[in-house]
Amino acid sequence: MTVYQLPVQVATYRHWLTELVRRVPSGGGWYGVFAERDPDGLRACFDGTEILPWDIVESLLQDAGEPGGGPLALRGRALYAAATGAHDRRPGGAEALAERRELMERERRYAASRVRALSDRLGATPAPGPDDTARLEHDLAWTRDDHARATARVTDLTTRLARLGGDPPAAPPAPATSPPAATPGRSSVPPAPPSDPPARATRAGRRPRGARYAWLDDVAEDQGPAPAPASVPALPALPTGGATPRGARFGGAQPAETAVRGGAGGAAPAGTDSAEAARAAANAVYALQRLRAQGRSGEAHALLCEALGGPLSRLPALAEELRRAGLAADWSVLLWEAASLPPARLAAVAGVLADADRAADCEQLLRQGVARPAEELAGACAALRAEGHHGEARALLTAFVRVRAPEDAARLAAEDPRELVPQLVEAARAVSASREGDLLHALRVAGLAGA
């Protein structure tokens, strides 16, 4: 019997990947989506029997708040190249790469056609109703993600194949078939957790469809016994299926009249006291549990998101009630949704959390919010300062300069140079001397050094 020994390059990459996932905050993010939708495929990558595609790794780096050009990512990129090289040189590797590239090219074309179809339906006359619009925007966000991932993998697989001498490098897929650009601020965070289209539902003995999950060979090769399974970090349990989510990420906060169903976000008289907030939170959690017990997870997610449309003073009580009920993952999902609220509302949520001594939650929210366009972040900073939350404004800028490129920081500074230039320089200095130097160079190039 042939014994399969894991190549040292693959083992090293697997170890790096495990260390990366340990940095990911528990309870959500892209890791939660992948872990829920295809746990077997993800586990195979941690076992070392497969190589986790780099576009997935980039999403995990975002989960962990690590910059794509930072030292951790650069080391991971080098380890990925070495691991794929060793993995691809196994018997039949070139043929497997060619087959997978063909699969990804089909996936890319399918996603491009779906984006065009969904975009046409959204722009149709007469316009679709509110519920249909939310569902179409939800499907469009996922389909754009599929297209971007499939495009990246076609390029990556072509490069790997050329490295084996099996095929000359090909040009990237024709722009004529590419979908419209993703909405700014949405591409770097997951629409957590969307309902799966029927073609992508996970079924026994059948793999989910879509570029997010197509990382394994369709036919396992006879390599002898697999290496001992790696210790995979706990897989977060996120709500799935059911109705289309209607949270901030897909259409903004809900109107007050739709938010009253679960009691978490309904309209309330001014001066709502802590006892009433606690009762509303208890009612909301009870409704969530009932919906989940009935298999109506999509409606449960929509109900959860409605908390962002009501009195924000109730959010700390809801967070505590979710924790007591063992639903801390739902609170993380809610923070993901809050990160896409309009700037003033985002700042208001951060302020409420800070005032309630939930500093960790506030920091997580601000860290997730830095993927937004620069002009929106400038508005959020201004709103935080206007409410006296100067510490939170500094935290938002520090998170921004930590994970975004210096050129992005210069674009942010241009929104309000007199206020933002000194604050961004101070934030960069708090990160590192090299980050401060990079920012100062970007500000000089942008003509903002003397602001």
N, C-alpha and C positions, 0 to 999 in steps of 0.2 A: 504494500500500500504506500502510495506516495505521500510524504509529509510536506505540507506547504509551510515554508518558513517566511514570515513577514519580512520584507526588505527593510533594512535599517532606516532608509530614507522615509518610508511610509510610517514606520513606527515613530520616528522623530516628529513627523508632521502630525500624527495622531496625538502625540503627547502635547504638542503646542496647541492643537485644537481644543483638547480637554481643558487646558489652562485658560484659554480664551473664554470658554463657556462658563467657567467658574466666576468670571468677572461680570457676566450678564445678570442684571437684576432679576430676581425671581418673579414669576407671575405674568409674563406676557412677552411682548415684542415679537420680532420675527422668529426667534427661537421657539417661542410657544406655538406659533402657527405651524412651523415645520414639524415640531414634535407631536402635535396633535394630528396633523393630516397624514403624515407618513412616518410613524415611529420606527417601523422596521427598516426603512431606507436610511433614516438618520443613524440608527444604531449600527448598521453595517459600515457606515463611514467612521464611526468611533471604534469599531472593531478592527478597522484597517483593511477589510475585504473590498471596500470601495473608497474612492477619493472624493471628498466633499467638494463640489464645484466652487470656484472662487467667487462667483456672484453671491452664493449663499454665505460664504465666509465674510464678504463685505457687509452683508446684512447683520451678521453676528457682531462685527466690529462696531457697527452703528448701535446695536443694542447695548454694547459695553461702553459706549461713549468714547471709543478710540478713533482718532483721526485716520483717514485712509492713507495718508502719507506719513504717518508716525512710525516710530521705531518698531513697535509691535507688528504693525501691518507689513512693513518692509521685510521683517524677518519671516513672517508667515508667508509672504509672497515667494521668498527664496526657497523656503521649505516645501511649498506647494509645487514649485517647478521641479525640485529634486524628486519629490514623491511621485509626481505624475510621470517623470522620466523613467523611474524604476518600475512603476506599475505598467506603463505602456509597453515596456520591453519584454513582458512575459509572453509566452507562446500565444499566438493569435491576437496580440494586442492591437496591431495595425488594423486588422479586419474589424475588431470590435469598435475602434475609434471611427472608422469609416461608416459603419452602420449607425453609430450613435449620432454622427454629424448629419447623416441623412434624416434621422428621426427629428433632430433639433431644427433642421431646415423646414421640415414639414410643419413642425410646431410653430415656427416663426411665421410661416405663410398663413397658417390657420389663424393665429392671433392677430395678424395684420388685417385679415379680412373681417374678423370679429370686431376689431376697433372701428373700422370704417362703417360696418353695419350699425353698431351701437351709437356711434356719433351721428349717423343719419337719422336714427330714430329719435335721438335727443333733440335734433334740430328740425324735426318734422313739423308741418303745419296741418292741423292744429297741434299745439304743444301737448305733450303727455301730461296727465294729471300728476299731482304732487307725489303720490305713492309710486307711480310708475317712474317718475323722474328719479326718485331716490334709488329705486331698484336698478335702473339703467346706469346711473352714475356709479353705483356700487360694482356692477358687473364690468363697467368700463375701466375702473381703477384696477381691478384684478387682471383684466385682459391686457392692459398696458404693461403691467408688471410681467405677465407671461411673455409678452413680445420682447421686452427689454432683456429678460433673462435668456430667452432663446437666442436672441441676436448675439449676446455676449458669449454664449456657449458655442455657437457656430464658429465664431472667431477663435476662441480658445482651442476647440477641437481641431480646427484647421492648422493652427500653429503646432499643436502636439503631433499631428500626423506628419507635417513637414519635417519635424525634428527627427522622426523615424525614417525619413526618406521615402514615405509612402505616398506623398501627394504634394505638389507644389503649393505654396501659400496662395490662398484665394483672397480676392478683395472682399471687404465687408459687404453684407447683403445690400441690394440696390435701394437707395433712399426712396425711390418711387413707391415702394411697397411698405414703407415705414408708416406707423400710425402717427396721429398728431402728438405733439409733445405733451408729456404728463403735466397736470396742474402743478404749478410751483408749490413746494412745501409738502406735497403729498407723497412724492416718490420715495422718500427715505424712511418712511415709517409705515408699518402695515395697517391696512384698514381692519383693525383687530376687533373681533374675529368675524369675517364675512361668511354668509351662507354659501355653501358650495353649489355651483351649477350641477345639475344631474350628471353631466359627463365627468365630473371630477369627484363625485362622492366616493369615499373609501368603502370598498366592499370586500368581503372575505374572498381571498384568492385572486383579487384583482387590484392592480395598482392605480392610484389616482392619476388623473390626466393633468397635464400642464407642465410648463418648464420648471415650476417650483419643485416638482417631485421627480422629474425624469433624470435621475442621476445614476441609476443602476442598470447593469446589463440586463437585457430581456431574458437571456438564457445563461444560467450559471455555468461556469466552466468547471471541468473536473480537475480541481487543484488539490484534492485530498482534504484532510480535516482542516477546518478553518481555525485560525488562531483563537485563543481564549478570548471571550467577549471582554471588551473594555468596560470600565466603570463609567456609565453615562450619567451625567447629572440628572436630577429628577426632572421629569417631563411635566410642565405645567398643564393643568386641566383647564381648558378654556371652553366657553359655550360654543356650540356649533348648531348648524342647521336652522330650520324654522324660518320665520319671516326675515325680510331684509332689514339689516340694521339701519337705524335712522339717526345715528348720533352725529356729533360735531364733524366727524371726518367725512360724512356723506350728506352734507346739506345743512349743517349748522345746528345750533341748539333748537329744541322743539318749542313751539308756542306754549304759553302757559296752559291753554285749555286742553292740550293733549298731554300735559305733564302731570296731571293730577291723578292719573289712574293708580299709580303705586304709592302715592303719598310722599315719594322722595323729593319731587321737584315741583309740587303744586304751588299755586299762588297762596300766599299767607299774609296775614295782616302784619303791618310794621311792628317791630319789637317782639317777634316770635321768640319765646324763651327756650332755654335748653331742654326743658321737659317736653315741649311740643316738638322740638327737633328730634328728640330721642324717640318719641312715639311715631313720627313720620318715618324715621329710619327703620324702626322695628316693622312697621307695616310694609315698607318697601322690600325688606329682606324676606319677610314672609311670602310676599307675592312672587319674588324671584324664585324662592324654593318651590312654591306650588307650580309655577310655570315649568321649571326644570323637571319636576317629578312627572309632569304630563308630557314631557318630550318637546316642549315648546321653547327651545333654547333661543331661537331667533327673537321671539317676543320678549324673552327675559333680557336679552342684550339691549333691545330697543328701550325697554323699561328702565334699565340701568342708565342708559345715556340721557334719559329725560331729566335726570337729576341736575344736569348742567343747564337746563332751561328754567329752573325754578330758583328759589332763594338759596344763594350760595352759602349762607350762614349755616345751612343744614348739612353741608358736606362733611365736616369733621365728625358729626354724630353718625352719619352714614358709614364713613370709613371705619369707625370703631365697631359698629354693629356688624358690618361685613366680616371684620376680623374675628369677632366673637363667634360668628356662625361658621367659621372655617372657609370663608369666601374671600380671602385676601387677594386671590388672583383677579377677582372682579374689580377690586379697587384699583389694581394696576391697569386693567383695561380702561377703567374710567379716566385715569390719568392720561393714558394714550389719547383718548378722545378729547380731553380738555386741551391737550397740546395743539389742537387744530382749531380751537375757538378763535373768533375775532380778537385782535390784539387787546382791546379794552377788557373783554371778558376773560381772556387768559390771565391778564394782570390781576383782575379781581379774584380769580380762583387762587392764584399764587398768594395774594394778600391775605385771603381768608385762612389758608393753610398756615401761613407764617404767624398770623395772630393767634391761631389755635395751638401754637407750639409743635406743629407737625413739620419741622424743618426738613426732615428726610424726604417727605412727600413733596414739599415745595421745591427742593433741589431736583428731584426726579422729574417733576413737571417742567421746570425751566430747562433742564438738560435735553428733554425730548422736544422742547419747543424751538431749539436753535436751528432746526432744519428748515424753518420758514424763510420766505424772502426777506431781504434786508429791510425793506420799507416797513414790513409788518412788525419786525423786531424793534425797529426804532419807535414805532407807536406803542408797543408793549412797555418798553423802557420808560417812555414819557408818562404812560399811565401809572406805572409803579411809583415813579418819583412824585407824581402829583398826589398820590395817596399816602406819601410819606414812607413808602417801602424802599428806601434807598439801598438797604442791604440786599434785598431781593433783586433790584435792578443791577447791582454789581455782580451778583451771582449769575444772572442771565448773561451778562457780557463776558464774564469769566468762562462760562460754559461755551459761549460762542467762539471766543478766540482759541479755546482748547481744541475744538473739533473742526472748525471751519478754516479754510485757507486764508492767509493774510489778505489776499485780494478781495475776498468776501468781506473781511473786516473793514477794509478801506471803503467798499461800497456802502456798508452800514454807516460808517463815519460821515459819508457825504450827505446823509439824510439830515444831519444836524451837527455840523462840524464843531461848533463852539462847545456844545455839550458833550458830544460823543467822542471826539478825538482824545481829550485827556482821560476820559473814563476807560476807553479801550486800551490806551497805553498802560494805564494802571493795572487793568485786568491782565494784559499780556505779561507785564512784569511779575505779577503774582504767579503766573504759570511757569515761566522760565526766562532766563536772560536771552536765550536764542529766539524764543517766540517774540519777545519784545523787539529784538533787532529785525526780525522778519517783518513785523507789523510796521515799524518805523520806515523801512524801505518801501513797503507797499504804499504808505501814506505819502512819501516823497514822490513816488511815481504818479500818484493820483493828484498831486498838487495840493495836499492837505497838511503837509508837515508843519506849516506855520499857523494852522488854525487854532 
